């Protein structure tokens, strides 16, 4: 009877841990859908604040900031103030955070714990945003609201919400026509809370530093997707774990920190390893100069780094490394970390999975889950396209099979060698997943140059 109850509990638990099961439609292994690419988007200058400029590049909003942290923050707040006015206390944060039962006391306490690990220059930039907002006539968004925007990744995962779906891959060498690195990523979160209305591509040109960009939201001094002028790319995926804390650098800031400080792959990986980290995340980090990439499975206490063809990725018949490629979804590779993922969710079901033997019994169910199916499908698709994964095929990998999701907030392929990003953001009214929207080709070269070039309308 006890064993039967355990089996039933696992059947109930599995969809919550590993997200939705694979449907027959999602199991399709072809690349039948080809996204639309806008290769030559119209570029319009919308507004300017000192050296800061706000552009419309096709369907994407691009805000370029330049100077000290305070100056860049002020430009950000002034140029994006009206957009933020609808996404601050009245819009996005209300729907994403306050309407879900989080109390102000709880959120403030946890934000203050993470704030201790936010670099001083980022805090100065956040304060600059508030000053810029006031210059734009927006007075009801406080520093605490801006701080919450960059700590929401952790806040919204305590307790974890619906099953995560994010996907990342990087390919180069034998898989791309000319050997250059391409990095693809889907941010699958939710498109029902209107956060796509506040989407913006931010480009930082820090005084004395390396330019970098992030696909993010108005009011944020960080994000979950980005690339810098030295060819470093980064994307993340949720990977729930029992090793968690608020006493670390929030995800949005950690990823910005990598782009701002790293000019090579080894340094980028080292920055994530040093953290301090908060909760469970997987990362794919690429370096277009070499080219090469790493996959990282992390939580608050551990950071496993995986290279192409890494022996550590050969875990029975579950996982297999590839040459000239890395990919990740929403689960860790090593069994001891997979156990922590299951333990993180089990208590909500009144279930305790404490041993490797108990975990082993769940593996047939694990192989049925979306996160595993995406990992396997990507591996097969990459191997099916030697020298054939160009930008078009990379976008197809994000838009087909089990990788395709109906709640993708943003989707992109970065081409760091050419300093180009292909970006799609979810639509609204009605909501439409990002990978079914056109991808805009954004040439970052003029903004990544040491002296910004004139952008012609």
N, C-alpha and C positions, 0 to 999 in steps of 0.2 A: 504493500500500500504506500509506504514511504517513497519507494522508487517511482511508483506511478505518479504520485503528487509532484515529485521532482521533475519528471518528464513533462507533465502538463504545465508546470510553472515555466519551464524553459521555452515551451511553445508560445506561451503568452509573452514572455520577456523578449524573445528574439527580435520581433519587429521594432520594439522600443530601443533596443541597444544598437541594432545595425541598420535602422531605417527601414523603409518599405521593402517588401519582397519584390523580386523581379517579376514584372508582368510579361506575358507573351509578346506584346508589342515592343516593350523595352528590350527584349532579348534579341531583337533583330541585329545581325552582325554586319549588315551592309552599311554603306555610307550614302544612303539614298537622298538625304537632304543636304543641299549645298547652300550655305548662307550667302546672302547678298553682301558684296564688299563695295563700299563707296571709295574708290581709289583716289578721286580728285575732289574732295569736299570743298565747298565754298568756305573761306576764312573771313570772318568779319570782326573788326574791333568794336566791342560794345561799350567799353568804358575804360577809364584810366585813372590811376591814383599814383602820382609820382612815377617811378619806374614800373609800378605794378600795372598789369593790363588784363582785361577780361575779354576773351574771344569766344565767338561761336564758330566751332569747326564742324561743319556739317551738323549732325544731330547732337554733338557733344559740346558741353561748356568747358572751357579751359581757362583757368585763372593762373597767371604767371606773376610770381612775387619775387622781389629782389631787395637785398640789403641785410641789415641786422635782424635778429629775431623779432625785436619790437616793431621794426619797420615793415617786415613781411606780414606780421600779424595785423598791423593797422591796415595795410593794403587789402588783406583778405577780408577783414570785417567790413571795410568801407565798400568794396566791390561786390561782396556777396551778401551784404546786410539784408536787403529786401527778401532775398531767397531764404535766408536764415530766419527771418521774422516769422515765416510760416512753418519752419521746421524746428524751432526751439521749444519753448515752454508750451506753445499753443498747438503744435502739430506733431512732428515726428516723435519727440521724446514723450509727449503725452500718450501717444498711441502705443509706442514700443515699450515704454517703461512704466509710467504711472498708472495706466489703465490695467496693468497686470497684477496689481496688488503690492508692488514694492512700496515701502514707506520711505518718506524723506529721511528719517533718522537712520534707517538701515543703509540706504544708498549713500548718504553723506559719510557715514562711518567707513564704508568700504572704499569709497573714492579717496578719502584721506589716507588710508593705508597704502593705496597704490601711488598716490601723489608723491609720497616720500621717495619713490624710485623713478620719478619723471625728471629728466635732465633740466637744469635751470634754464637753459635756452628755450626749451619747449614751454615751460611755465611763462617765461617772458613773452613768448609768441602768443600764448593764449590770452594773456592780459592785454597784448596789443590788439587782438581780435575784438575784445570788448570795447576798447577805445575807438576802433574803426567802426564798430556797430553804432556807437553813439554819434559819430560823425555822419553816419548814414541815416540818422533819425530813428534808430532802433534802440529803445531804452529798456525793454522788458526781457532781455537775455543777459544773464549774469555770468560771471566767471565760473560759478558752480555749474551752470548749464553747459558751458564750453568744456569744462573738465569731464562732465558726464558723457559727452559725445565721444571722448577718446578712451573712456573706461567701460563703455557699454558692452564691449565684447565679453568681458568677464562677468559683469553684472547680469547679463541676460542668460548666462549659462549656469547660474546658481538660483534655483535648481535648473538642470538642463531642460531645454524646451523640446521641440519636436526633433525627430531624428535628423541628423545632418547629412548633407549630400555632396559637399564640395570636392572638386577634382583638380589635380595639377599634373602636368607632365612636362618634361624637357627632353628634346631630342637633338642630335647633331651627328657629325661624322658620317657613318654609313647610312643614316636614315634620311638626311636632307640632300637636295640636289647638289649643293656646293659645299656641304659639310658644316655650314654655319648653324649656330644654336637657335632653336625656336622654343619658346616657353608658352604653353597654353594653360588657361585657368578658367574654371567656372566658380563663381561665388553663389552657391545655392543656399539661400537663407529664407527670405519671405518677400513676396512682392505684393502682399495684401495690406501692408502698413504704410504705403506711399513713400518709402524712403528713396525710391528712384526719382521722386520729384526734386530731391536735394542733391542728386548726384553731380559731381564735378571732377574734372581732372585738374589736380593741383600740381603746378611746377614751381619748385623752390630754386632760387638762385642765391644761395647764402653768401654773404660777403666773405671772401677768402676761402670758400668751400666748393665742393663738387655739386653741380646741379643735379636734381633728381625729381622724379614725378611719382604720384600715386593716384590711382583711380579710387575715389573716396567720396566724401560728402561735405557740403558746405558747413563750415564751422569746426572741422576736424583738423588737428595739426598732425595727424597720422592716418593710417588706413591699413588695409589688408592685402594690397596689391601694389607693386611698384617696380621701377627701374631707374638706374642712375646713369650719368653720362660716362661712367667707366665700364658700362656693360654688365653691371650686376642686376639680376632680376630676382624677385621673390614673390611667392604666393603661399597661402596657408589653408589648412583644413582643420576643422574641429576634430579632436580625438579625446574623448572623455576618459577620465582617469580618477583614481582615488587620491593621487598625489597632487593636491591643489592648495592654493593659498591666494589671499588678496595682497600679501606682502611681497609684491614683485612689480616689475615693469609691465604696465598694461600692453596687451598685444599690439594695438595700433602704434604705440610709441616704440616698442621693440623693433617692429618692422621698419619704421621710419629711421630708427637708430642705425640699422644695418645699411640702408641706402645712403644715409648721410655720412657714415664713417668708413665704409668698406670700399676699397678700390680693387680688391681681388677676392677670389672665392674663399681662400683660407681664412682671411680676416672676417668675411661675412659669417662663415660658420662659427668662428671663434666668438663672435659677438652674441650669437644666439646661445651658444654653450654657456657663456658667462652670465647671461641674463642680467638680473635674476628674473626667472620666469614665474608665471602664475598658474595656469591650468593646462590641460592637455591640448596640444596643437601639433599637427604635422606641418612641415614646411618643404617646399622645393625651392632651392636657391641655385641660380645659374650664373655663369660668367661667360659672356659672349666673346671675350678676347681669346680664350684658350683654344677651343671652347670646352666646357665641362660643367657638371652640375652635381649637386648632392641632394638627397632626401633626408630629412631629419624627423624622427619621432620623439616628441618631447612631452614632459609634464613639469611640475614644479621641481622635481628632484632628479630627473634623469633626462639625458639627451643622447639618443642613439643616432649616429651619422652613418649614412649608407652611400657608397660610391657605386658607379656602374659595375656590374658583375661582382658585387660584394658577396662574399661567402655567407655573411650574416643574414642575407635575405633568403637563403635556401633553407626554408623551414618545412621539412617534410614535403608533401605535395601541395602545400598551401600557397607558397610564394616563390617567385623565381626572378632573379635579377636579369637585366639585359645589358648588352654592351652599348655604349654611346647613348644611354637613355636612363632616366629615372622617372618613376611615377608614384603617386600616392592618392589615397582617397580618405576614408574616415576611420581607419583602424590602424593600430600599430602592427608591425611585422613580427616582433619577438613574442613568444608565447607568454612570458612573464608579464609583459605589458598588456597583452590581450586580456589576461586575467584581471588586471586592474580596471580595464574598461568595463568588463561584465560586472565586477564588484561595485562599480560606481552607480550602476543603474539597478542592480538586483534588489537593494533594500526597499525601493518603491513598490516592488511586487511582493514583499514579504519573503524574499528568496535570498539565501546565502550560498554563494559559490566560493568555496574556500580553497579548493585543491586543484592541482593540475589534472588529476583524474576526472574530477567533475567537469572541468573545462573541456577535456578531450571528448566527453560525451556530447558536447554541444556542437562540435565541429561540422557534422553533416548539415546542421541547421545554419551554421555560419556561412557555409558555401552557397546557401540559397539566398543570401542577403545582398542588398543592392551595393553596399560598399565593397564587398568581395567581388561581385560580378563586374563592377566598373574596373577594378584593378586588373582582373583577368582579361576582360575585353580589350582594355587599352594595350596590354602586352601583346595580344594576338594581332591587333590592328597595326601596331608599330612594326611588328615583324613581317607583316604582309606588304609593307611599303618600303623596301630598300631603295634608297636614293629617291624616294617618291613623296616624302612629307614636306611639301612646300606650305606656304601660308594657307592656301585653299584647303588642302587636306588636313592641316592642323585645326582649322576651324570646323571641318567636318567631324573630326574626332570629338569636338566639344558639343556637337549638335545632333549626334546620332546615338543609337544603341542605348545602353543603360546610363551612359554619361549624361545624356539629355535629361533635363528635369524641367518641370513646369514652374519652378519658383526660383529661377536663376536671376539674381539681382544685377550682376554684371559678368561679362564674359570677354576674354581677350586673348590675343596672341601677341607676344612681344618678340621683336626682331632686334636684339641689342646691337648687333654688328652695324646695322643700318640706322639705328636710333629711331625706329618706327614702332608704333603700337597700333594694333587693330582692335577697336573697342566697341562693344555693344552694351547698352544699359536697358534694363527692363522698361516696358511701356506702362502707361496707366490710362484708366478710363476708356476701355477696360484694361485691367492688368494683362501684360503679355511678357512671357519669359524672355530674357535677354537674347538667348541664342536663336530666337525666331525674329529678331530685329536686325536691321542692316548693321554691319560692322564698318565703322568709320576708320579710314587710314589716317593716322595722325603722325606727321613728320615732326619729331622732337628735336631734330638737328639744330634748327635756328635758336631754340631756347636752351639747348645743352651746350652751345658754343660758349667759349670764354667771354666773348662780347656778343650779346644777343643781336641777331640779325633782324633787319626790318621785315616784318610779315606783311606781305601785300594782300589787300582785301581782294 
